[in-house]
Amino acid sequence: MGKLKQNAVALSLGIAVAALSLLCLIFVAIFPLETVVKVANSFMHGLDVSGVAVKNITLAGSITGIIGSFLIGWFVGLVFAGAYNRLSGKA
């Protein structure tokens, strides 16, 4: 496998994480809070999110969350590709 293009990996992961964030937002908007809590608890392995779960979805909060998710994914992709290239001797 050749050298990874850092920007391409970063953008790809950023877009993927933002899309997952959007899907999660849609799920929370569509389903009742009880269902959302059950699903979230199944992912948290022993943690109960019922005490912190709310359903006050705002446009500003949604946009901020999706942008934040993109930025975190972008940064992780950037670090991953850079580390891969250096560790594989392709840098």
N, C-alpha and C positions, 0 to 999 in steps of 0.2 A: 504494500500500500504506500502511496506517495505522500508527500507533504500535504497536510490539511490547510486549506485556506481559512485563516482565522476569522476573517470577517464573514465568510459564507457560513461557517459553523455557528458563529455567534448569532447572526441574523436568523438562521434556521431554527435554532433552539429558542431564541426570543419569540419568534412567531408561534412555534409549537406551544410554548408555555402560555402565551397570551390567549391562544385559541382554547386551551384547556380552562383557563380562567374564565373566559366568556361562556363556555359550556357549563361550568359550575354556577356562574351567575344566572344563567337561564334556568338551570335545575332549581336553584333556590327560589327564583321568582315564580316558577310554575307550581311547585309542590308545596304541600302544607309543611309548617315548621316541624311537626312531629316526624314526618318522613325524612326531612333533611337531617334532623338530629340522629335518627336511626342509621342513615347511610354514613354520616360523618363519624359516628361512634364505631361503625364497623371498620373504618379506615384507621382509627386511632388506637386500636389494640389496648383496651383497658382504660382509656380515658373517656370521661363523660363530658360531652360538650353542651349538654342541655342547659347548664347554668350560664353559658356565655352566648348561646345562639340567639340571634335576633333576626327580624325580617324587615328592617327599615332600609330598603334599598333606595339609594338616591342616584341620580345621573352622575353627579360629581364624584361620588364614592365609587361608582362602577367604572368610570373612565380612569380615575386614579388607580384603582386596583388592576385594571388591565394594563395600563402603562407601566406600573410597578412590576407586574409579572413579566412583561416583556423585557424590562431592564435587567431583572434578576436572571432570566434565561439567557439574555445576550451576554451578560458578564460571565456566567458559568460556561457558556459556549466558547467565549474568548479565552478563558483560563484553560479549559479542557484542550482546545486545539493547540494553544501555545505549549502546554505541558506535554502533549502527545508528540509534537514536532521535536521538542528538545530531548525527551526521553528516548525517542526512536532514532535520534541522530539525524533527523531531517531538517533541523533548524538552520 
